[in-house]
């Protein structure tokens, strides 16, 4: 499918695409749907190894392993709405496997009599935080490009940019940034509500 020719695909942000629809198309062998599914959840998947402090190469390996697990087990997914939580769990498991493997190597090198490290249960707060971040990413993707960029510039960059720079980049008057920011935040809240953001 050519995204330039298909106006429906071009107008529908990836985050807004229904998981049930994407999963169904993936199972039917649609490669474009598979690309869209991975594109929708790539930030979510990659955020897990980053939270665990894995170096970039290991984080990329966890991302790849999680995607391979998704490909292998997608047909077993009973409820597509549970896909984000399932991906979080798989990525956490992959991270703990990497951590355990590296600890095992260190343990055996330093003291072969040390017991194998246990894999602790996934922290509920970390899972909840990751789910909330994914909902925020999805809500951001549903905003128009000017609002999305305004929120990124004011709230997601460190340090945040001064209003004069934001106004220059977005082609707005400096005095209108405050009211535009408020409107964009309201739209973002509305999108979060639509996505079931608690």
Phi and psi restraints in degrees (value plus and minus 20) as a CYANA .aco file:
   2 UNK   PHI    -113.3   -73.3
   2 UNK   PSI      94.0   134.0
   3 UNK   PHI     -85.1   -45.1
   3 UNK   PSI     -41.5    -1.5
   4 UNK   PHI     -92.0   -52.0
   4 UNK   PSI     -57.0   -17.0
   5 UNK   PHI    -101.8   -61.8
   5 UNK   PSI     -50.3   -10.3
   6 UNK   PHI    -109.5   -69.5
   6 UNK   PSI      77.7   117.7
   7 UNK   PHI     -83.8   -43.8
   7 UNK   PSI     -50.7   -10.7
   8 UNK   PHI     -84.3   -44.3
   8 UNK   PSI     -63.2   -23.2
   9 UNK   PHI     -85.5   -45.5
   9 UNK   PSI     -60.5   -20.5
  10 UNK   PHI     -85.3   -45.3
  10 UNK   PSI     -52.6   -12.6
  11 UNK   PHI    -105.2   -65.2
  11 UNK   PSI     -40.7    -0.7
  12 UNK   PHI    -113.7   -73.7
  12 UNK   PSI      91.7   131.7
  13 UNK   PHI     -81.0   -41.0
  13 UNK   PSI     127.1   167.1
  14 UNK   PHI     -75.3   -35.3
  14 UNK   PSI     -61.5   -21.5
  15 UNK   PHI     -83.8   -43.8
  15 UNK   PSI     -45.5    -5.5
  16 UNK   PHI    -104.0   -64.0
  16 UNK   PSI     -34.0     6.0
  17 UNK   PHI     -86.3   -46.3
  17 UNK   PSI     117.2   157.2
  18 UNK   PHI     -91.8   -51.8
  18 UNK   PSI     109.5   149.5
  19 UNK   PHI     -80.9   -40.9
  19 UNK   PSI     -57.9   -17.9
  20 UNK   PHI     -78.9   -38.9
  20 UNK   PSI     -64.1   -24.1
  21 UNK   PHI     -84.6   -44.6
  21 UNK   PSI     -66.2   -26.2
  22 UNK   PHI     -83.4   -43.4
  22 UNK   PSI     -64.8   -24.8
  23 UNK   PHI     -81.7   -41.7
  23 UNK   PSI     -64.3   -24.3
  24 UNK   PHI     -79.3   -39.3
  24 UNK   PSI     -64.2   -24.2
  25 UNK   PHI     -87.6   -47.6
  25 UNK   PSI     -57.0   -17.0
  26 UNK   PHI     -82.0   -42.0
  26 UNK   PSI     -65.3   -25.3
  27 UNK   PHI     -85.9   -45.9
  27 UNK   PSI     -44.5    -4.5
  28 UNK   PHI    -103.5   -63.5
  28 UNK   PSI     -19.6    20.4
  29 UNK   PHI      71.5   111.5
  29 UNK   PSI      -4.5    35.5
  30 UNK   PHI     -99.0   -59.0
  30 UNK   PSI      89.1   129.1
  31 UNK   PHI     -87.4   -47.4
  31 UNK   PSI     -54.5   -14.5
  32 UNK   PHI     -83.4   -43.4
  32 UNK   PSI     -59.7   -19.7
  33 UNK   PHI     -85.1   -45.1
  33 UNK   PSI     -59.5   -19.5
  34 UNK   PHI     -81.4   -41.4
  34 UNK   PSI     -65.3   -25.3
  35 UNK   PHI     -80.4   -40.4
  35 UNK   PSI     -61.3   -21.3
  36 UNK   PHI     -87.4   -47.4
  36 UNK   PSI     -58.1   -18.1
  37 UNK   PHI     -84.4   -44.4
  37 UNK   PSI     -65.6   -25.6
  38 UNK   PHI     -85.6   -45.6
  38 UNK   PSI     -61.6   -21.6
  39 UNK   PHI     -81.5   -41.5
  39 UNK   PSI     -58.2   -18.2
  40 UNK   PHI     -84.8   -44.8
  40 UNK   PSI     -57.1   -17.1
  41 UNK   PHI    -130.8   -90.8
  41 UNK   PSI     -13.4    26.6
  42 UNK   PHI     -83.2   -43.2
  42 UNK   PSI     -60.7   -20.7
  43 UNK   PHI     -86.1   -46.1
  43 UNK   PSI     -59.0   -19.0
  44 UNK   PHI     -81.6   -41.6
  44 UNK   PSI     -70.4   -30.4
  45 UNK   PHI     -82.0   -42.0
  45 UNK   PSI     -67.7   -27.7
  46 UNK   PHI     -88.9   -48.9
  46 UNK   PSI     -45.3    -5.3
  47 UNK   PHI     -86.2   -46.2
  47 UNK   PSI     -45.6    -5.6
  48 UNK   PHI     -87.2   -47.2
  48 UNK   PSI     -75.5   -35.5
  49 UNK   PHI     -82.7   -42.7
  49 UNK   PSI     -49.4    -9.4
  50 UNK   PHI     -83.7   -43.7
  50 UNK   PSI     -62.8   -22.8
  51 UNK   PHI     -83.0   -43.0
  51 UNK   PSI     -51.7   -11.7
  52 UNK   PHI    -100.9   -60.9
  52 UNK   PSI     -23.7    16.3
  53 UNK   PHI      56.3    96.3
  53 UNK   PSI       2.4    42.4
  54 UNK   PHI     -92.5   -52.5
  54 UNK   PSI     124.7   164.7
  55 UNK   PHI     -85.2   -45.2
  55 UNK   PSI     140.4   180.4
  56 UNK   PHI     -72.0   -32.0
  56 UNK   PSI     -62.0   -22.0
  57 UNK   PHI     -85.7   -45.7
  57 UNK   PSI     -62.7   -22.7
  58 UNK   PHI     -89.0   -49.0
  58 UNK   PSI     -56.3   -16.3
  59 UNK   PHI     -82.1   -42.1
  59 UNK   PSI     -60.3   -20.3
  60 UNK   PHI     -85.7   -45.7
  60 UNK   PSI     -57.5   -17.5
  61 UNK   PHI     -85.5   -45.5
  61 UNK   PSI     -60.7   -20.7
  62 UNK   PHI     -83.7   -43.7
  62 UNK   PSI     -62.7   -22.7
  63 UNK   PHI     -78.8   -38.8
  63 UNK   PSI     -68.5   -28.5
  64 UNK   PHI     -83.6   -43.6
  64 UNK   PSI     -63.6   -23.6
  65 UNK   PHI     -83.6   -43.6
  65 UNK   PSI     -58.5   -18.5
  66 UNK   PHI     -85.9   -45.9
  66 UNK   PSI     -62.6   -22.6
  67 UNK   PHI     -84.6   -44.6
  67 UNK   PSI     -58.2   -18.2
  68 UNK   PHI     -85.7   -45.7
  68 UNK   PSI     -59.7   -19.7
  69 UNK   PHI     -83.4   -43.4
  69 UNK   PSI     -60.6   -20.6
  70 UNK   PHI     -82.1   -42.1
  70 UNK   PSI     -65.7   -25.7
  71 UNK   PHI     -80.8   -40.8
  71 UNK   PSI     -63.9   -23.9
  72 UNK   PHI     -90.7   -50.7
  72 UNK   PSI     -51.2   -11.2
  73 UNK   PHI    -135.5   -95.5
  73 UNK   PSI     -11.1    28.9
  74 UNK   PHI     -78.0   -38.0
  74 UNK   PSI     -58.6   -18.6
  75 UNK   PHI     -84.3   -44.3
  75 UNK   PSI     -42.3    -2.3
  76 UNK   PHI    -103.8   -63.8
  76 UNK   PSI     -31.1     8.9
  77 UNK   PHI     -88.6   -48.6
  77 UNK   PSI      94.6   134.6
  78 UNK   PHI    -101.6   -61.6
  78 UNK   PSI     -54.5   -14.5
  79 UNK   PHI    -148.1  -108.1
  79 UNK   PSI      81.4   121.4
  80 UNK   PHI     -75.9   -35.9
  80 UNK   PSI     -47.2    -7.2
  81 UNK   PHI     -85.1   -45.1
  81 UNK   PSI     -41.1    -1.1
  82 UNK   PHI    -105.5   -65.5
  82 UNK   PSI     -19.4    20.6
  83 UNK   PHI     -76.7   -36.7
  83 UNK   PSI     -66.8   -26.8
  84 UNK   PHI     -77.8   -37.8
  84 UNK   PSI     -64.4   -24.4
  85 UNK   PHI     -85.3   -45.3
  85 UNK   PSI     -58.9   -18.9
  86 UNK   PHI     -83.0   -43.0
  86 UNK   PSI     -63.8   -23.8
  87 UNK   PHI     -82.3   -42.3
  87 UNK   PSI     -60.3   -20.3
  88 UNK   PHI     -80.2   -40.2
  88 UNK   PSI     -66.4   -26.4
  89 UNK   PHI     -83.1   -43.1
  89 UNK   PSI     -63.4   -23.4
  90 UNK   PHI     -83.9   -43.9
  90 UNK   PSI     -64.6   -24.6
  91 UNK   PHI     -84.3   -44.3
  91 UNK   PSI     -59.8   -19.8
  92 UNK   PHI     -80.8   -40.8
  92 UNK   PSI     -64.9   -24.9
  93 UNK   PHI     -80.9   -40.9
  93 UNK   PSI     -63.4   -23.4
  94 UNK   PHI     -81.7   -41.7
  94 UNK   PSI     -61.0   -21.0
  95 UNK   PHI     -82.4   -42.4
  95 UNK   PSI     -65.2   -25.2
  96 UNK   PHI     -85.3   -45.3
  96 UNK   PSI     -54.2   -14.2
  97 UNK   PHI     -83.3   -43.3
  97 UNK   PSI     -64.2   -24.2
  98 UNK   PHI     -83.4   -43.4
  98 UNK   PSI     -65.8   -25.8
  99 UNK   PHI     -81.8   -41.8
  99 UNK   PSI     -65.8   -25.8
 100 UNK   PHI     -83.1   -43.1
 100 UNK   PSI     -61.7   -21.7
 101 UNK   PHI     -82.0   -42.0
 101 UNK   PSI     -63.2   -23.2
 102 UNK   PHI     -89.4   -49.4
 102 UNK   PSI     -56.2   -16.2
 103 UNK   PHI     -87.4   -47.4
 103 UNK   PSI     -58.2   -18.2
 104 UNK   PHI     -81.6   -41.6
 104 UNK   PSI     -62.8   -22.8
 105 UNK   PHI     -83.8   -43.8
 105 UNK   PSI     -65.4   -25.4
 106 UNK   PHI     -84.3   -44.3
 106 UNK   PSI     -63.7   -23.7
 107 UNK   PHI     -81.5   -41.5
 107 UNK   PSI     -66.2   -26.2
 108 UNK   PHI     -87.7   -47.7
 108 UNK   PSI     -54.1   -14.1
 109 UNK   PHI     -89.7   -49.7
 109 UNK   PSI     -60.4   -20.4
 110 UNK   PHI    -106.2   -66.2
 110 UNK   PSI     -57.6   -17.6
 111 UNK   PHI    -177.2  -137.2
 111 UNK   PSI      79.9   119.9
 112 UNK   PHI     -83.9   -43.9
 112 UNK   PSI     -34.8     5.2
 113 UNK   PHI    -107.6   -67.6
 113 UNK   PSI     -25.1    14.9
 114 UNK   PHI     -88.3   -48.3
 114 UNK   PSI     123.6   163.6
 115 UNK   PHI     -89.9   -49.9
 115 UNK   PSI     138.1   178.1
 116 UNK   PHI     -84.0   -44.0
 116 UNK   PSI     117.3   157.3
 117 UNK   PHI     -87.8   -47.8
 117 UNK   PSI     122.5   162.5
 118 UNK   PHI    -104.4   -64.4
 118 UNK   PSI     128.9   168.9
 119 UNK   PHI    -109.4   -69.4
 119 UNK   PSI      90.8   130.8
 120 UNK   PHI     -91.1   -51.1
 120 UNK   PSI     139.2   179.2
 121 UNK   PHI     -84.7   -44.7
 121 UNK   PSI     129.9   169.9
 122 UNK   PHI     -85.4   -45.4
 122 UNK   PSI     109.7   149.7
 123 UNK   PHI     -85.8   -45.8
 123 UNK   PSI     107.9   147.9
 124 UNK   PHI     -79.4   -39.4
 124 UNK   PSI     -60.5   -20.5
 125 UNK   PHI     -85.8   -45.8
 125 UNK   PSI     -56.7   -16.7
 126 UNK   PHI     -86.6   -46.6
 126 UNK   PSI     -61.0   -21.0
 127 UNK   PHI     -83.7   -43.7
 127 UNK   PSI     -65.7   -25.7
 128 UNK   PHI     -82.8   -42.8
 128 UNK   PSI     -62.5   -22.5
 129 UNK   PHI     -82.0   -42.0
 129 UNK   PSI     -62.4   -22.4
 130 UNK   PHI     -85.3   -45.3
 130 UNK   PSI     -60.5   -20.5
 131 UNK   PHI     -82.9   -42.9
 131 UNK   PSI     -62.3   -22.3
 132 UNK   PHI     -85.4   -45.4
 132 UNK   PSI     -59.4   -19.4
 133 UNK   PHI     -82.6   -42.6
 133 UNK   PSI     -58.9   -18.9
 134 UNK   PHI     -85.9   -45.9
 134 UNK   PSI     -61.7   -21.7
 135 UNK   PHI     -82.5   -42.5
 135 UNK   PSI     -58.5   -18.5
 136 UNK   PHI     -84.6   -44.6
 136 UNK   PSI     -62.6   -22.6
 137 UNK   PHI     -79.7   -39.7
 137 UNK   PSI     -63.2   -23.2
 138 UNK   PHI     -85.1   -45.1
 138 UNK   PSI     -62.1   -22.1
 139 UNK   PHI     -85.1   -45.1
 139 UNK   PSI     -61.1   -21.1
 140 UNK   PHI     -80.7   -40.7
 140 UNK   PSI     -61.0   -21.0
 141 UNK   PHI     -85.5   -45.5
 141 UNK   PSI     -42.1    -2.1
 142 UNK   PHI    -105.3   -65.3
 142 UNK   PSI     -31.1     8.9
 143 UNK   PHI     -96.0   -56.0
 143 UNK   PSI     137.3   177.3
 144 UNK   PHI     -88.6   -48.6
 144 UNK   PSI     140.9   180.9
 145 UNK   PHI     -80.5   -40.5
 145 UNK   PSI     -56.7   -16.7
 146 UNK   PHI     -88.4   -48.4
 146 UNK   PSI     -64.1   -24.1
 147 UNK   PHI     -84.1   -44.1
 147 UNK   PSI     -64.8   -24.8
 148 UNK   PHI     -78.1   -38.1
 148 UNK   PSI     -66.0   -26.0
 149 UNK   PHI     -86.7   -46.7
 149 UNK   PSI     -58.9   -18.9
 150 UNK   PHI     -80.7   -40.7
 150 UNK   PSI     -66.1   -26.1
 151 UNK   PHI     -83.2   -43.2
 151 UNK   PSI     -62.9   -22.9
 152 UNK   PHI     -79.4   -39.4
 152 UNK   PSI     -67.3   -27.3
 153 UNK   PHI     -86.2   -46.2
 153 UNK   PSI     -58.6   -18.6
 154 UNK   PHI    -106.1   -66.1
 154 UNK   PSI     -50.7   -10.7
 155 UNK   PHI    -141.5  -101.5
 155 UNK   PSI     -41.8    -1.8
 156 UNK   PHI    -126.8   -86.8
 156 UNK   PSI     -29.7    10.3
 157 UNK   PHI    -114.3   -74.3
 157 UNK   PSI     126.0   166.0
 158 UNK   PHI    -145.5  -105.5
 158 UNK   PSI      99.0   139.0
 159 UNK   PHI     -95.4   -55.4
 159 UNK   PSI     139.4   179.4
 160 UNK   PHI     -88.7   -48.7
 160 UNK   PSI     132.2   172.2
 161 UNK   PHI    -102.9   -62.9
 161 UNK   PSI     131.7   171.7
 162 UNK   PHI     -88.7   -48.7
 162 UNK   PSI     135.0   175.0
 163 UNK   PHI     -74.8   -34.8
 163 UNK   PSI     -56.9   -16.9
 164 UNK   PHI     -80.7   -40.7
 164 UNK   PSI     -61.8   -21.8
 165 UNK   PHI     -88.5   -48.5
 165 UNK   PSI     -62.4   -22.4
 166 UNK   PHI     -81.4   -41.4
 166 UNK   PSI     -66.0   -26.0
 167 UNK   PHI     -80.5   -40.5
 167 UNK   PSI     -63.2   -23.2
 168 UNK   PHI     -83.4   -43.4
 168 UNK   PSI     -65.7   -25.7
 169 UNK   PHI     -85.4   -45.4
 169 UNK   PSI     -58.7   -18.7
 170 UNK   PHI    -112.7   -72.7
 170 UNK   PSI     -23.7    16.3
 171 UNK   PHI      50.2    90.2
 171 UNK   PSI      17.4    57.4
 172 UNK   PHI    -135.8   -95.8
 172 UNK   PSI     140.6   180.6
 173 UNK   PHI     -96.3   -56.3
 173 UNK   PSI     122.4   162.4
 174 UNK   PHI     -75.6   -35.6
 174 UNK   PSI     -60.2   -20.2
 175 UNK   PHI     -86.6   -46.6
 175 UNK   PSI     -36.7     3.3
 176 UNK   PHI    -114.0   -74.0
 176 UNK   PSI     -25.5    14.5
 177 UNK   PHI     -81.4   -41.4
 177 UNK   PSI     -64.8   -24.8
 178 UNK   PHI     -79.9   -39.9
 178 UNK   PSI     -67.6   -27.6
 179 UNK   PHI     -90.8   -50.8
 179 UNK   PSI     -55.7   -15.7
 180 UNK   PHI     -86.1   -46.1
 180 UNK   PSI     -60.8   -20.8
 181 UNK   PHI     -79.0   -39.0
 181 UNK   PSI     -65.2   -25.2
 182 UNK   PHI     -81.2   -41.2
 182 UNK   PSI     -64.6   -24.6
 183 UNK   PHI     -82.0   -42.0
 183 UNK   PSI     -61.4   -21.4
 184 UNK   PHI     -87.3   -47.3
 184 UNK   PSI     -58.1   -18.1
 185 UNK   PHI     -85.5   -45.5
 185 UNK   PSI     -59.4   -19.4
 186 UNK   PHI     -83.0   -43.0
 186 UNK   PSI     -62.5   -22.5
 187 UNK   PHI     -82.9   -42.9
 187 UNK   PSI     -61.0   -21.0
 188 UNK   PHI     -83.3   -43.3
 188 UNK   PSI     -63.2   -23.2
 189 UNK   PHI     -80.1   -40.1
 189 UNK   PSI     -62.0   -22.0
 190 UNK   PHI     -81.9   -41.9
 190 UNK   PSI     -63.9   -23.9
 191 UNK   PHI     -84.9   -44.9
 191 UNK   PSI     -58.9   -18.9
 192 UNK   PHI     -83.5   -43.5
 192 UNK   PSI     -60.9   -20.9
 193 UNK   PHI     -81.3   -41.3
 193 UNK   PSI     -62.3   -22.3
 194 UNK   PHI     -81.8   -41.8
 194 UNK   PSI     -53.1   -13.1
 195 UNK   PHI    -106.9   -66.9
 195 UNK   PSI     -21.1    18.9
 196 UNK   PHI      62.3   102.3
 196 UNK   PSI       8.2    48.2
 197 UNK   PHI     -88.4   -48.4
 197 UNK   PSI     105.6   145.6
